[in-house]
Every structure is written in structure tokens, then in C-alpha cells.
């Protein structure tokens, strides 16, 4: 067990080195972006605070790639030192090694990713307000089977330039009303003309449920929203199913991110142990890295787009069964040492 713990610590050291390099490269790119976007009034402290705000988000995004590369280098380095041969001689199997790696890393990944996601670092920090909210966003459609609203010319979340209110009955359109220059004051929408809430807006329970917070979430890109905001939009009854597709995909990606990372790492381990021990070092390192990165991209970005909530578990079950089969098959051969 001490030998396996040493192996895991060796892999994590390589991972931290690769992750530090990746984060530094990403920060250099961010620096060039910030210099071109910051105004003359910005100070060096403002620049440093923005850079520090991006570090946890970059760690969240780059962690799986750093772990894939770090583990591939570590496995090959220990193979050159005949470390795997020593473990095999002392009675350790590759299944025992992978099982211990799996138990420790799944807990570690869930803790790291869960902590970063819980603190809101899974969403992209807002470096520029114009990046988060699309100015003059519209039209926004909100409604149900009886009525719906079309909101146009949204310059601010509490100000709507034009609102079209449409009532629907069993025979089609019933009534269409149009209002201009609405403002959200004291929990209700009013117009600038009369200074009072129009009767049609008072009677609409649908419009009363529309708040500046909801408009801000709807007009924001999914990558800037936290997981709580995404769930809030996904459970919003005023939105149509076609409007929720991007939010559902973002929820899938956030929730299954730790599992995607773990499966990609497990595939990387199997690829590293399956590679021919007599091949050159470039192939022994490049092959598991390429397979691991491609597997993570396919699982993380492909599965949520191709499935729904009731079907998304099936691809993961198939991948897990395949990995178990490959692990059993690998354990029957000595090529992994």
C-alpha cells in the first residue's frame, strides 16, 4: 500500500507542474486581452485583481488536461525505472493499482471540482460587463398557454422599451396590447406616461413573475451563470423548452464534469499500460495523452448534446462496463510492467 501511495503522490506532482504551466500560459493570454480592454483609469491593482479572479476558473477548466498529461508522464517515468515490474514481482496487480487510484482520485476530484463550483468558479468571471449581457437584447419571449409577452429594446434589466402583451384562447388570438417605456418600480412594471400601473399590467400574473433578475439571467450567456442560476432558469415555467436547451446542456456539463474527468483519467491509465513497453518514449507518452484528451472532449462535450436527462446515464454505463472489461483483460497479461 505504501508503494501505491508513493505512485499516486508521484503522479500528483507531475500534475501540479503541468497545471501550473497551463495556468501561467492562460494568464499571459488574459493579460494581453485585459490590456486592450482596460481604460486609462484602471490601476495596476485592478489588473491584479482581475488576474487573480481568473486563476480559480482556469484551474477548473485546465485540471483534467493537466491530470491526463501529468499521469502519462509519471507512468512512463516509473516504467523506465522498472517500478511497475517491482510492484508486479511483489504480487500487486494492475487492477489493484487502478482500484486504489480510482477510489482516491474520485474523492479528490469531487472535492476540488465541488469546491470550485460551489464558490462560483465554474462560471467565467465577468471581466467586462458588455461580455456578460448583450446590450439591446431582444426580443425575449415569456408566456404560457393563455398569454405571453414579447419584450423588446431592453437597455437595462429594469427598463423595457417595448412590451407586446398577447392573450390566447381556444380560437386563436384574443387581444393584443402594446406598451412603451416600462420601468420596474416597487415590485411592479409601470409606464412613464400616466405614472400609474396600467390596468392590463396589474391583472397579468404572468408579468408580475417577470423580474429584473430573471431578465438579467435570460440575457446572460450560459458560461457566465453559476450552477444555481442555471437550475433557476431550467425550472422557470415561463420559458419554452426550446429556450432551455442551452441551459440544460450547461447543467449537464457542470454536473457530470467530475465523472467525465475521472473516466478520461481511467482511459488514460489503461492506454498508458496497454502501450507496448518496447516502443519509443515519445509514443509511450503521446499515445495515452492523445487518447485521454480525445476521450474527455468526446464524453464531456458530446454526451450532453446527444442525450437528455432520461438517456444521459446510458452512455456512462456503457463506458464504465467497457473500462471494467479492459481492466480485467489487462490484468491477465504482463505487458503492463
N, C-alpha and C positions, 0 to 999 in steps of 0.2 A: 504493500500500500504506500509505503514511503517513496518507492521508485515511481509510482504513478503520480503521486503528488508533485514530485520533482519534475516530471514530464509536463504536467499542467502548468506549473509555475514558469517553466522554460517557454512554453507556448505563449503565455500571457505577456512575458517580457518582450517577445518579438511583436506581439500585437500592439502593445503600448508604443513601441518605437515607430511602427508603421502608422499608427493613428496620429501620433504627434507630427509626423512628417506631412500627412494628409491635411491636418488642420492648419499647419503653417502655410501650405500652398493655397488652401482656400482663403485664409486671411489675407494673403498677398493679393489675390484676385479681388477680394472685398475692398481692400484699401484703394485700388485703382478705381473701383466703382464709386466709393464714397467721396474721393477727391473730386470727381467730376460732378457729383450731385450736391455736395455741401456748399452753402452760400458763404459769403465773406464774413458774416458774423459768427460763424462756428469757430469754436476754440479747439485746442488740442485735446482738452478734457472731453469735449463732446465726441470727438473722433474715437478716443479710447473707450468711452462708454459704449458706443455703438459696436466697436470691435469685440468687447467683452460680451456683449449681448448675443453675438453671433457664435461664440465658441461652443456653448452647450448644444445649439442647434446643429452645428457641423459635427459634433461628436455623435449626436443622434443619427445623422444621415450616413456618416462615413464608418461607423463602428462595424457593420457587417463586412464591408470590403477590407477593412484593416484586419479583422479577425481571420478572414479567409487567407489573406496573404501572409499574415504572421504565423498562422498554424502550418501553412505549406512550407515556409522556410524552416520552421522549427522541426517539423517531422523529417525533412531531408537532412538537416544538420545532425540530428540524433541518429539517423540511419548511417551516415558516414562514420560516426563514432562507434558503430556496432552496438548502440544502446538497445535497439529492438531485439537484436539477437541475444543479448544478455537477459532481457526480460523473458524471451521465449525459452531459453535454457532453464531458467528458474521456475518454469511452469505457468507463466502468465500467458493468457490467450488474447487475441485481438478483440474478441467480444467482451472480455473483462475490462480491457483498456477503454474501449468505446463506451461501455456502460457507465464506467466511472466518470469519464469525460462528460457524458450526456447528463448525468444527474447533477454534477456540479455546475456545468455551464448553463443548463436551462434555468436554474435558480439565479445564477449571476446575471443572465440576460434579462430575465423578468424583473429583477430588482433595478438594474441600470435603466432599462427602457421604461419601466413603470415609473421610476422616479423622475426621469426627464419628461415623460408625457404628463405626469401629474403636475409638474411645475410649469407646464405650458410650452416646453421647449421643442415639442414635436411640430408645432406650428412655426412658420417662418417669422422671425421678428420683423416688425414694421420699421424699415429704415427710412421710408418716405411715405407720407400719408397718401400721396397720389398713386402709390403702388397697390395699396390695400383696397381702396374704394374707387370704383370707376365713376368719374365725375359725369354729371348729367345722365345718370344711369336710367334707362327705361326702354320700353315700358315694363313695369312689374305687374304680374297678374296674380291676384289673390281672390279666392272665392270658394263656393260650394255648389250644391245642386240648385239652390234657389236664387243666389245673387253672386255677383263677382265685381271686383273693382280693377280698373286699369289705371295705374299711377304713372304719370309722365313728368319729365323735367324735374327730377329730384336733384336739387342742388345741395341741399343739406338734409339730414335724416329727419329733421322736424319741420321741414318745409317742402311742400309738393306744389309744383307749378300748375299741374292739371290733373283732375281726377274724373274718370268716367265711371258712373255707377249704373249697373245694368241688372235688372230683375228679370228672372226667367220663370215661366210657368210651364204647364204641360203642353201648351200650344206654341211655345217659342218665346220670343222677346216680349216682355210686358211693358217695361218702362226703361227709358234711357235718360239719365241726367248727367250734366257736366258742370264741374265746379273748378274755379281757378284760384290760385294763390292761397292754398291751405297751410295753416300752421298748427302745430301740436302744442296746446297750452292747457295746463292743469288737467292732463289726462284725457283731453278730447280735441278733435280737429275743428278748427274754426276758419272762416274766411275773413279776408281783410275788408270786405265791402260793408257788411252790416255790423260787424263787431260781436255778433252773436252766432251761436251754432245753428246752422240751417236745420230745419225740421227733418229733412231726409237723412242727414248725417246723425242726428240724435237717435232716430229709430233704428239705425242699422247696427245690430250687434256685431256684424262682421267687421265693420270699420273700427269699432271700439277695441277689437282684438289686435288691430294693427298699431304697433308702437314704433317709435324711432329705433329702438333696439332691434326689433325684427327687421326693419328696413336696412339697418346697418349690416346685419348678418347676411341678408339676402344679396346685398350689393357688394359683398366681400368675396374674394376668391377663396376657394376651399383651403388652400395651403396656408392662409393667414388665420384660420379658425382653429380654436382648440377642440379637443375631443368632446368637451361638454357643449360647446356651441354647435358642433355637428349633430350631436344627438338631439339638441333642442330644435334644430331645423328639421331633422328627419321625423320628429314626432309632431310637427306643426300641421294641423288639419287644414289650414288654408292653402297649402301648397299642393299642386298636382304632382302625380307620380313622375311625370317627365321632368319636372323641375328638381326632383330629389335625386336624380341619377348620379350627379357629380358628388353630392354629399354622401350617398350610400357607398360609392367607391372609395371616398376618403376614409369613411369609417372602417370599411373592410381593411384598408391598408394599415390604419393605425392599430386596430385590434389584433390583427394577425401578424404584425411586424415581428414580435419576439419569436413566434413559431416559424416564420419564414427564415429568420436569421439562423435559428437552430438547425432547421432542415438543410439549409445551404452549407452550414459548417459540417454537418454529418456527411453530406455528399462529398465535401472537400476531403475529409478524413479518409473515406473509402477510396476516393480517387488517388490520394497520396499513397495508400497502402497497396492499391491494385497495380500501380505503375511498376514497370519492370525495374528491378533493383540494379540491373546491369546497364541500363540506359544512362545517357549523359545527365549531368546535374541540371542543365537548362530544361530538359524535358521533364525531369522528376519534379521540378518546381513549377514550370509553366503549365503543365497539364492539369494538376489539381486546382490551380488558381483560375484557369480559364473555365473549367467545368463548374467550380464553385460560384464564380461571379455570374456565369450564364444561368445557373440554376436559381440563384437568388433573384435575378431580374425576371426570369420566367415565372417563378412562383409568386413573387411579391407584386409584380405589375400585371401579370397575365391572368391569374386566378380570379381576382376581384372583378375584372372586366368581363369575364366569360361566365360568371355564375351569379346566383342570387343567394339570399340567406338560406333558403331551403336546400340548395345544391352545393354550397361552398365547402361543406365538410367532406364531400365525396372525393375531390382531388387530393386533399390532405391524407385521407385514409389510404388511398392508393399509393401515394408517395411513401408513407410510413411502412406499409407492407413490403414495398419494393426494397427499401433500405434494410429491413429486417432480413429479407431473403439474401441480399448481397452480403450482409454481415455474417450470416451462417455459412454461406459459401466461402467467404474469405477465411473464416476460421479453420476450414478443413485443409487449407494449403499453407505452406511455409514461405511462400513468396513475399509475404508482407515484412519479413525480417530482413 
